[in-house]
Amino acid sequence: MPSNLPPDRRKSAVTLAYLATDTAPRVVAKGYGNVAQSIIELAKKNNVPVHESAELVSLLMQVDLDQKIPPQLYTAVAELLAWIYSLEAAQEN
């Protein structure tokens, strides 16, 4: 997509990190356009699951880098984590 589009119309990507010691997942990378494409390519190259949800990404783009997600997003992100865990379990079998 052309870079002159408003941010909400351009390709976007967000990377979350969630460690057992964290109280909530954190936004560790995010970007639009070429940065988003690089985030996605790097994730795929490293076998990190990539999930497409424009609505969730739009909400996560509002979270500052290295900040925990807000409680309002816990349910949506928990569903995403459950999906990732199910993928990992399927790969082990």
Secondary structure, 3 states (H helix, E strand, C coil): CCCCCCHHHCCEEEEEECCCCCCCCEEEEEEEHHHHHHHHHHHHHCCCCCCCCHHHHHHHCCCCCCCECCHHHHHHHHHHHHHHHHHHHHHHC
